Amino acid sequence: MNGKRILLIIGGGIAAYKACELVRLIRKQGGNVTCVLTEGGAHFVTAMTLAALSENPVHTTLWDLKNEVEMGHIQLSRQADLVVVCPATADLMARMAGGIANDLATTLLLATDKPVLAVPAMNVRMWQHPATARNVATLRGDGVQVMEPDEGAMACGEFGPGRLPEPVAIAAEIVRMLAQGASTSSARADVGEPAFQNPAHPEPVEGCLSGKHILITAGPTHEPIDPVRYIANRSSGKQGFAIAAAAAQAGAKVTLVSGPVNLDTPQGVTRVNVETARQMAAAVDAALPADVAIMVAAVADWRSAGEAALKIKKDGSGQVPPLQLVENPDILATLCKSDRRPPLVVGFAAETNDVLDHARAKLARKGADWIVANDVATHAMGGEINGLHIVSAAGVESLPELPKAAAAAALIERIANALA
C-alpha cells in the first residue's frame, strides 16, 4: 500500500471498533488513511482515537464552512485512491444504493470517482432481508465491491452471516483493489472478481483454468497403531480446500484427495476421501493424468510397522510396548519421477525453523517445480491466516499474511500465469 491514500468511512455499528485495527494495518503496510466518522459511528469509536491512529484529521460533518467554501467534500472524495466503507450498515448501504446524500459520508460516496469497497456488518436477519439483498445487488451493479460478511456469533446473541470480516481480510481486499489501479469504470467491470490478484497480472482469475485438470491433496493422514490410536499431525485441510475452491472458481476440473477432515467439499470439486498415506498415494495415481498437481496434504512420514488387531492395553508393569515405525511412501517424490508427471508439480512444506532453507532443499530433493513453504511456528496449523513463500528455481516470492482463501486465490493465479 506504499503511498496509497485510503478514505475510510466508519458506519454506526458495534463492529466500528474493528475500524481502529484496520487503520493500524493500513498504516503498517505503508498506506495513508483519512477517516470519516458518521454520527452513528461516533457512538462506538471516538474521532480522537482515529486521529491518533491515522495521524490525520478526522472528518465528521458536511457543515465545515471553511472546507466547504473550497468544496472540501468534493476534494476529499477525489484525492483518495480507494474509498472503504467499514462497517457498512444496512442503513448506510440502503442510502448508498438509493443515491441519497444527506450527510458527509453519503455525499462523499456520491461525489467520488474512485473505486469503493463496502464491508457489511449487521444482524443476520437484516443481512438476509430481501431489501438488503436488493441493495447489495444494486451496489454491485453500480461497481461497488461488496465483501461477503463472516458467519458467527453476534453481539445481539444470534448466530449466522453478518459479522464484519476480520481486519486482516479487509486489508487483503484493499491490497487487491489497489493493485488493480482501477478507475471507476474499470472497477465497474471488476465486480465479482476473486479475493486477491497479483499486481503484475490484473486480469480476472475466473475461467483462466478452463479445460485444465488440477489434482490437489489436503489434510492429514491417519496411520493406525491399533483400532483406537493412530499417528497423525495437526493439519486441518483448510488451505488445501481453499486452493481447491479457487481452482474450481477459475474453471478447472478439480480432483481433491482428502485425508480425514471435517470440511465441506467446495462447489464444483470432485472429492476422494482417504485415511492413510498409502491410500492417498493410490488415489493420486488413479487421478492422473493432470495438468497440475498441488500436494498440500501433510502426509505422515511414518506408520506403524504392524497394526494391532486389538487395543493395546497397559499391563501394570510400567513397561512401554514397543512401537516399530516404517517409512510411508513419498507421494510427492514418486509423482515427480512418474512417466505421467503433470507439467507443473507444486509441493508444500510446513516448517518450524529455517523455512526457506528447508524449502529449497525439499525442492531439489523431491524434483518439484515449486515448493510453497509456510512457517507453522508463526501461523499455526488449523489457523485462518497464512504467510506463504513460493520457492522455485527462479527464486522466492513471499506473499503477505492473508486469509487462507485469499492466499489460495493468489497461488491459483500464479499457476494460471505459469500455464499460459
C-alpha positions as CSV (number, residue, x, y, z in Angstrom):
1,M,0.0,0.0,0.0
2,N,3.0,2.3,0.0
3,G,1.9,5.8,-0.5
4,K,-1.7,4.9,-1.3
5,R,-4.5,7.0,0.1
6,I,-7.5,5.4,1.7
7,L,-10.6,7.3,2.6
8,L,-12.2,5.2,5.4
9,I,-15.9,5.8,6.2
10,I,-17.0,4.3,9.5
11,G,-20.6,3.5,9.8
12,G,-22.7,3.2,13.0
13,G,-22.5,-0.4,14.2
14,I,-20.9,-2.3,17.1
15,A,-18.2,-3.5,14.6
16,A,-17.0,0.0,14.3
17,Y,-14.3,-0.7,16.9
18,K,-12.6,-3.0,14.4
19,A,-12.0,0.0,12.1
20,C,-9.3,1.0,14.6
21,E,-7.4,-2.2,13.9
22,L,-8.0,-1.7,10.1
23,V,-6.4,1.7,10.3
24,R,-3.4,0.2,12.1
25,L,-3.0,-2.5,9.4
26,I,-3.2,0.0,6.6
27,R,-0.6,2.3,8.2
28,K,1.6,-0.8,8.9
29,Q,1.6,-1.6,5.2
30,G,2.5,1.9,4.2
31,G,-0.9,3.4,3.4
32,N,-2.3,6.8,4.3
33,V,-5.7,6.8,6.0
34,T,-8.2,9.7,6.3
35,C,-11.2,8.8,8.4
36,V,-14.8,10.0,8.0
37,L,-16.8,9.2,11.2
38,T,-20.6,9.1,10.8
39,E,-22.9,10.2,13.6
40,G,-23.7,6.6,14.3
41,G,-20.1,5.5,14.2
42,A,-19.2,8.2,16.8
43,H,-21.3,6.2,19.3
44,F,-18.8,3.3,19.2
45,V,-15.4,4.9,18.5
46,T,-14.1,8.4,19.0
47,A,-12.6,10.8,16.5
48,M,-9.6,11.3,18.8
49,T,-8.8,7.6,18.7
50,L,-9.0,7.5,14.9
51,A,-7.0,10.7,14.6
52,A,-4.2,9.3,16.8
53,L,-4.1,6.0,14.9
54,S,-4.2,7.6,11.4
55,E,-2.2,10.7,12.2
56,N,-4.7,12.7,10.1
57,P,-7.7,14.9,10.9
58,V,-11.0,13.0,11.2
59,H,-14.0,14.4,9.3
60,T,-17.4,14.2,10.9
61,T,-19.7,16.8,9.3
62,L,-20.6,18.3,5.9
63,W,-21.1,21.7,7.5
64,D,-17.5,22.7,8.0
65,L,-17.7,26.2,6.4
66,K,-14.0,26.7,5.8
67,N,-13.7,23.4,4.0
68,E,-17.0,23.8,2.2
69,V,-16.1,27.2,0.8
70,E,-13.5,25.2,-1.1
71,M,-15.9,22.3,-1.8
72,G,-14.0,20.2,0.6
73,H,-16.2,17.2,0.3
74,I,-15.6,17.0,-3.4
75,Q,-11.8,17.2,-2.9
76,L,-11.9,14.7,-0.1
77,S,-13.7,12.2,-2.3
78,R,-11.4,12.7,-5.2
79,Q,-8.0,12.7,-3.5
80,A,-8.2,9.1,-2.3
81,D,-7.1,6.1,-4.3
82,L,-9.8,3.9,-2.7
83,V,-12.9,4.6,-0.6
84,V,-13.7,2.0,2.1
85,V,-17.0,1.8,4.0
86,C,-16.4,-0.2,7.2
87,P,-18.6,-1.2,8.8
88,A,-21.3,-0.7,6.1
89,T,-24.5,-0.9,8.0
90,A,-27.9,-1.9,6.4
91,D,-29.0,1.8,6.7
92,L,-25.8,3.1,5.1
93,M,-25.9,0.6,2.2
94,A,-29.6,1.4,1.6
95,R,-28.7,5.1,1.3
96,M,-25.8,4.4,-0.9
97,A,-28.0,2.2,-3.2
98,G,-30.6,5.0,-3.3
99,G,-28.1,7.7,-4.2
100,I,-29.0,9.7,-1.1
101,A,-26.6,12.3,0.1
102,N,-27.8,13.6,3.4
103,D,-24.6,13.6,5.4
104,L,-20.8,13.8,4.8
105,A,-20.4,10.1,4.3
106,T,-23.1,9.6,1.7
107,T,-22.2,12.9,-0.1
108,L,-18.6,11.7,-0.4
109,L,-19.8,8.4,-1.8
110,L,-22.0,10.1,-4.4
111,A,-19.3,12.5,-5.4
112,T,-16.3,10.2,-5.7
113,D,-14.9,8.9,-8.9
114,K,-12.7,6.3,-7.2
115,P,-13.3,2.6,-6.5
116,V,-15.5,1.9,-3.5
117,L,-15.2,-1.1,-1.1
118,A,-18.2,-1.8,1.2
119,V,-17.7,-4.1,4.2
120,P,-21.1,-5.1,5.6
121,A,-21.8,-5.8,9.3
122,M,-25.3,-6.2,10.7
123,N,-27.7,-8.6,12.4
124,V,-28.2,-11.9,10.5
125,R,-31.9,-11.2,9.8
126,M,-31.0,-7.8,8.5
127,W,-28.4,-9.2,6.2
128,Q,-30.8,-11.9,4.9
129,H,-33.7,-9.4,4.4
130,P,-34.8,-9.1,0.8
131,A,-34.4,-5.3,1.0
132,T,-30.7,-5.7,1.9
133,A,-30.2,-8.3,-0.8
134,R,-31.7,-5.8,-3.3
135,N,-29.4,-3.0,-2.1
136,V,-26.3,-5.2,-2.2
137,A,-27.2,-6.2,-5.8
138,T,-27.7,-2.6,-6.8
139,L,-24.4,-1.6,-5.3
140,R,-22.5,-4.4,-7.0
141,G,-24.3,-3.4,-10.3
142,D,-23.0,0.1,-9.8
143,G,-19.5,-1.1,-9.4
144,V,-19.1,-1.1,-5.7
145,Q,-17.1,-4.1,-4.4
146,V,-19.2,-5.6,-1.5
147,M,-17.4,-8.1,0.6
148,E,-19.4,-11.1,2.0
149,P,-19.8,-10.9,5.8
150,D,-18.4,-13.6,8.0
151,E,-20.6,-16.1,9.8
152,G,-20.6,-16.5,13.6
153,A,-21.9,-15.3,16.9
154,M,-23.0,-11.7,17.1
155,A,-23.2,-9.1,19.8
156,C,-27.0,-9.5,19.8
157,G,-26.7,-13.1,20.7
158,E,-27.8,-14.5,17.3
159,F,-25.6,-16.7,15.0
160,G,-25.2,-16.5,11.3
161,P,-23.8,-14.4,8.4
162,G,-23.5,-10.7,9.2
163,R,-20.3,-10.4,11.2
164,L,-17.7,-7.9,10.0
165,P,-14.8,-9.8,8.3
166,E,-11.6,-9.7,10.3
167,P,-9.4,-6.6,9.6
168,V,-6.6,-8.7,8.1
169,A,-9.1,-10.0,5.5
170,I,-10.3,-6.5,4.8
171,A,-6.7,-5.2,4.4
172,A,-6.0,-8.0,1.9
173,E,-9.0,-6.9,-0.2
174,I,-7.8,-3.3,0.0
175,V,-4.4,-4.5,-1.3
176,R,-6.1,-6.4,-4.1
177,M,-8.2,-3.4,-5.2
178,L,-5.3,-1.0,-5.0
179,A,-3.2,-3.4,-7.1
180,Q,-5.7,-3.2,-9.9
181,G,-5.1,0.6,-10.2
182,A,-8.7,0.7,-11.2
183,S,-10.6,3.8,-12.2
184,T,-14.3,3.9,-11.5
185,S,-15.0,2.5,-15.0
186,S,-12.6,-0.4,-14.6
187,A,-13.9,-1.1,-11.1
188,R,-17.4,-1.5,-12.5
189,A,-16.0,-4.1,-14.9
190,D,-14.3,-5.9,-12.0
191,V,-17.4,-6.8,-10.0
192,G,-17.4,-10.4,-8.9
193,E,-13.6,-11.0,-9.1
194,P,-11.9,-13.2,-6.6
195,A,-10.4,-12.0,-3.3
196,F,-6.8,-11.5,-4.5
197,Q,-5.0,-10.6,-7.6
198,N,-1.3,-10.3,-8.5
199,P,-0.5,-6.7,-9.2
200,A,1.5,-7.8,-12.3
201,H,-1.4,-9.7,-13.7
202,P,-4.6,-7.7,-13.3
203,E,-6.8,-10.0,-15.5
204,P,-9.6,-11.8,-13.6
205,V,-9.0,-15.3,-12.4
206,E,-12.4,-16.6,-13.4
207,G,-12.2,-19.1,-16.3
208,C,-8.4,-18.9,-16.7
209,L,-8.0,-22.6,-15.9
210,S,-10.9,-23.8,-18.1
211,G,-10.1,-27.2,-19.6
212,K,-7.3,-27.9,-17.1
213,H,-7.3,-30.8,-14.6
214,I,-6.0,-29.8,-11.2
215,L,-5.1,-32.6,-8.7
216,I,-4.9,-31.4,-5.1
217,T,-4.2,-33.3,-1.9
218,A,-5.2,-31.9,1.5
219,G,-5.4,-32.6,5.2
220,P,-3.5,-35.1,7.3
221,T,-3.2,-38.8,7.1
222,H,-4.1,-41.2,9.9
223,E,-1.8,-44.1,10.3
224,P,-3.4,-46.7,12.7
225,I,-1.5,-48.2,15.6
226,D,-4.5,-50.2,16.9
227,P,-8.2,-49.9,16.5
228,V,-8.4,-46.7,18.6
229,R,-5.0,-45.0,18.2
230,Y,-3.2,-43.5,15.2
231,I,-0.2,-41.4,14.1
232,A,-1.2,-38.0,12.7
233,N,-0.5,-34.3,12.6
234,R,-2.3,-31.0,13.2
235,S,-3.3,-30.3,9.6
236,S,-6.9,-29.0,9.3
237,G,-7.1,-29.2,5.5
238,K,-8.3,-25.6,5.3
239,Q,-5.6,-24.4,2.9
240,G,-5.9,-27.3,0.6
241,F,-9.7,-27.0,0.4
242,A,-9.3,-23.2,-0.2
243,I,-7.0,-23.9,-3.1
244,A,-9.4,-26.5,-4.5
245,A,-12.2,-23.9,-4.3
246,A,-10.1,-21.3,-6.0
247,A,-9.1,-23.7,-8.8
248,A,-12.8,-24.6,-9.4
249,Q,-13.8,-21.0,-9.4
250,A,-11.1,-20.4,-12.1
251,G,-12.8,-23.0,-14.3
252,A,-10.6,-26.1,-13.7
253,K,-11.7,-29.6,-13.3
254,V,-10.6,-30.3,-9.7
255,T,-9.9,-33.6,-8.0
256,L,-9.4,-33.2,-4.3
257,V,-7.8,-36.2,-2.4
258,S,-8.5,-35.5,1.2
259,G,-7.4,-37.1,4.4
260,P,-9.8,-37.1,7.4
261,V,-11.1,-33.6,7.9
262,N,-14.3,-32.0,8.9
263,L,-14.8,-29.7,6.0
264,D,-17.4,-29.3,3.3
265,T,-16.5,-30.1,-0.3
266,P,-16.1,-26.9,-2.3
267,Q,-18.6,-26.4,-5.1
268,G,-17.6,-28.0,-8.4
269,V,-14.9,-30.2,-6.8
270,T,-14.6,-34.0,-7.0
271,R,-13.6,-35.3,-3.6
272,V,-11.9,-38.6,-2.9
273,N,-11.7,-39.4,0.8
274,V,-8.7,-41.4,2.1
275,E,-7.3,-42.2,5.6
276,T,-3.7,-43.4,5.2
277,A,-0.7,-42.3,3.2
278,R,-0.8,-45.5,1.1
279,Q,-4.5,-44.9,0.3
280,M,-3.6,-41.3,-0.6
281,A,-0.8,-42.4,-2.9
282,A,-3.1,-44.8,-4.7
283,A,-5.8,-42.1,-5.1
284,V,-3.3,-39.7,-6.5
285,D,-2.1,-42.3,-9.0
286,A,-5.7,-43.1,-10.0
287,A,-6.5,-39.4,-10.6
288,L,-3.7,-39.0,-13.2
289,P,-3.3,-37.6,-15.8
290,A,-3.5,-34.0,-14.6
291,D,-2.2,-30.6,-15.8
292,V,-1.2,-29.5,-12.3
293,A,-0.6,-31.4,-9.1
294,I,-0.7,-29.3,-5.8
295,M,0.4,-31.5,-2.9
296,V,-0.9,-29.6,0.1
297,A,-1.6,-32.7,2.3
298,A,0.6,-33.1,5.5
299,V,1.3,-36.8,4.9
300,A,2.6,-38.7,7.9
301,D,6.2,-39.6,7.3
302,W,6.0,-42.9,9.2
303,R,3.4,-45.5,10.1
304,S,3.4,-48.4,12.5
305,A,5.1,-51.5,11.1
306,G,2.1,-53.6,12.1
307,E,-1.4,-52.5,13.2
308,A,-2.6,-54.4,16.3
309,A,-5.8,-56.2,15.8
310,L,-7.0,-55.2,19.4
311,K,-6.5,-52.2,21.5
312,I,-3.0,-52.2,23.1
313,K,-3.5,-52.3,26.9
314,K,-1.3,-51.3,29.8
315,D,-0.4,-54.4,31.8
316,G,0.6,-52.7,35.0
317,S,4.3,-53.5,34.6
318,G,5.2,-49.9,33.7
319,Q,6.9,-51.1,30.5
320,V,6.1,-49.2,27.3
321,P,5.1,-51.5,24.5
322,P,7.5,-51.3,21.5
323,L,6.3,-49.3,18.5
324,Q,8.2,-50.0,15.4
325,L,7.9,-47.4,12.6
326,V,8.4,-47.8,8.9
327,E,8.6,-45.0,6.3
328,N,5.5,-44.1,4.3
329,P,5.5,-43.7,0.5
330,D,6.8,-40.3,-0.6
331,I,3.9,-39.2,-2.7
332,L,5.4,-36.0,-4.0
333,A,8.8,-37.5,-5.0
334,T,7.1,-40.5,-6.6
335,L,4.8,-38.2,-8.6
336,C,7.7,-36.1,-9.8
337,K,9.5,-39.2,-11.1
338,S,6.4,-40.7,-12.7
339,D,6.1,-41.0,-16.5
340,R,2.7,-39.4,-16.0
341,R,4.2,-36.4,-14.2
342,P,2.0,-33.3,-14.6
343,P,3.6,-30.4,-16.3
344,L,3.5,-28.4,-13.1
345,V,4.0,-30.0,-9.7
346,V,3.7,-27.9,-6.6
347,G,4.7,-29.3,-3.2
348,F,4.1,-27.8,0.3
349,A,6.4,-27.6,3.2
350,A,5.2,-26.8,6.7
351,E,8.3,-25.8,8.7
352,T,9.1,-24.5,12.2
353,N,12.6,-23.1,11.5
354,D,14.9,-22.1,8.6
355,V,11.8,-22.2,6.4
356,L,13.4,-21.1,3.1
357,D,16.5,-23.3,3.5
358,H,14.3,-26.3,4.2
359,A,12.1,-25.4,1.3
360,R,15.0,-25.1,-1.2
361,A,16.4,-28.4,0.0
362,K,13.0,-30.1,-0.5
363,L,12.6,-28.6,-4.0
364,A,15.9,-30.2,-5.0
365,R,15.3,-33.5,-3.2
366,K,11.7,-34.1,-4.5
367,G,12.1,-32.8,-8.0
368,A,9.1,-30.5,-7.8
369,D,8.7,-27.3,-9.8
370,W,7.6,-25.2,-6.8
371,I,7.6,-25.7,-3.1
372,V,5.2,-23.5,-1.2
373,A,6.5,-23.1,2.3
374,N,4.8,-21.7,5.4
375,D,6.1,-21.2,9.0
376,V,3.9,-23.2,11.3
377,A,5.6,-21.7,14.3
378,T,4.2,-18.3,13.2
379,H,1.0,-19.4,11.5
380,A,-0.2,-22.5,13.5
381,M,-1.8,-25.4,11.6
382,G,-5.5,-25.1,11.7
383,G,-5.5,-21.3,11.8
384,E,-7.2,-18.9,9.4
385,I,-4.2,-16.9,8.2
386,N,-1.2,-18.0,6.2
387,G,2.0,-16.4,5.1
388,L,3.2,-18.4,2.0
389,H,6.6,-18.4,0.3
390,I,6.7,-19.8,-3.3
391,V,10.2,-21.3,-3.8
392,S,11.2,-22.2,-7.3
393,A,14.4,-22.3,-9.5
394,A,13.7,-18.7,-10.3
395,G,13.9,-17.6,-6.7
396,V,11.5,-16.9,-3.8
397,E,8.2,-14.9,-3.9
398,S,6.8,-14.2,-0.4
399,L,3.1,-13.4,-0.2
400,P,1.9,-11.1,2.6
401,E,-0.1,-12.5,5.5
402,L,-3.5,-13.4,4.0
403,P,-6.7,-15.3,4.9
404,K,-6.3,-18.8,3.5
405,A,-8.9,-18.1,0.8
406,A,-7.0,-15.1,-0.4
407,A,-3.7,-17.0,-0.3
408,A,-5.3,-19.8,-2.3
409,A,-6.5,-17.3,-5.0
410,A,-3.1,-15.8,-5.2
411,L,-1.5,-19.2,-5.7
412,I,-4.0,-20.3,-8.3
413,E,-3.5,-17.0,-10.2
414,R,0.2,-17.7,-10.3
415,I,-0.4,-21.2,-11.5
416,A,-2.7,-19.9,-14.3
417,N,0.0,-17.5,-15.4
418,A,2.6,-20.3,-15.4
419,L,0.4,-22.4,-17.7
420,A,-0.5,-19.5,-20.0
